[in-house]
Each structure stands twice: as structure tokens, then as C-alpha cells.
């Protein structure tokens, strides 16, 4: 019996070793599919990153299209983690994600905790109101202004509109709903994101906030991560070739679903 058991175990071991050898040979050791970068984002920011529920549960958008192209060119597969915007840089610092791409502006405060690529898309901030447009920032004194928690718009509301009350909320649709119900008087929103809601509702009005210097989106990496420089090179190629401009035209013209 012991001899038969030993013979059987030897056979199993031989088959297992053969299977392992075949697996290693078929994958070529370290394959491209073994290399994965995880992108942290907040998928409530049409057209940058959002979920088109009519087509499935995948996160899509302008940022996602750029991230897929850059990671592919660098030889990586892309994984996307969706979370609240205010949690993104914490997830980056803890190593939960490899980079953050979420329409994020590289402010001086954020640069203390992350290294950013060059800006790949410039944008402007708008004050959005319902029914009646404002003609000056003074009209917001004493008003409630909705902003996304942890966003540059939150900082803008607190620093620039000190005589108003900033009302931070997690998701852009929540802020729009608060405006529609009258629980806030206005909100601050990026111009490219505002288009979707204005197309849906003609009663929404905007006023452009004048700011010093360019504002826009960049990709965040953990402090000291050399991958930032690799991404910068690929982004420059995409900008110089007109590919990012082409993607912007494609995604920004999409109708709200």
C-alpha cells in the first residue's frame, strides 16, 4: 500500500511540475499582463470620469481614455478604483492606488502630499445659479455655496468668498440637487463639467470666476515616484500630436446619459 501511495504521489508531482513548466513557458516569465497600475478616481465627474449605466458598470471618460493610452504605451494594464474625491490623495499616500486622475488641479497645498505631472487640460471655474444669473461676486455675500468636498472649488469658496457659507458635499450630482431644491444658492463648478447640466436644464446660469494663472487637470503620484516623469513624456507626446485635443472633442461633446 505504501509503495502504491508513493508511486501515485510521484505521478501527481510530475504532472504538477509539468503544468507549472507549461504555464511559465506560455507566459514567458514576466508578461505585460503581469504589470498593472491602479488609478484612483471619483467617477461622478462627467465627462472626465463617470459610469454610463445604460452601457454597463465600467468607468469611462476623458481622463480614463488618456490613462488607458498612457499606461498601454508604457507597457502596463490599467485598473481603476472608484472612491470619494476627498479620499484620493490619502489612498495614494497609503499605496492603495499608484496614481490619481480625477480632474485634479495641482494646488500648492496638494503638492505637499503628492508629485504632479504637467497640466494636460486647462479649465475655468464657474459660479452656477438657478433661474437668475449673477453679474458680480458681491452678489454671493451671505449666500450658501455648494462645492465638492476636498476639491479646488472648496478651497476657492473658503478663500475667495469669505462672506459666504461653503457647503461641502461628496458628489457633483448631490450639489446640483441641492441647488435645484433651493437648499443652496449657488455652486462652484468646472466649465467642462457644467456643460452637461446646462444642456439638461436651461434654468441654470453661470458666471466665470477670474483667476490668476492657468488652472486645470494634472495626474498625482506619490512623492518621489519616478513614474511621474514617464507619464509626463507620454502626455507631452499626446498633446504635441493633437491626440488629447481630439479626445477632448470626443468626450466633451457627448450628451448626458
Beta strands, then each sheet from edge to edge (+ up, - down):
strand 1: 36-41
strand 2: 44-45
strand 3: 49-51
strand 4: 59-60
strand 5: 77-82
strand 6: 99-100
strand 7: 115-116
strand 8: 121-122
strand 9: 125-130
strand 10: 144-148
strand 11: 165-169
strand 12: 186-190
strand 13: 204-208
strand 14: 216-217
strand 15: 220-221
sheet 1: 5+ 1+ 6+ 15- 7+
sheet 2: 2+ 3- 4+
sheet 3: 8+ 14-
sheet 4: 11+ 10+ 12+ 9- 13+
end
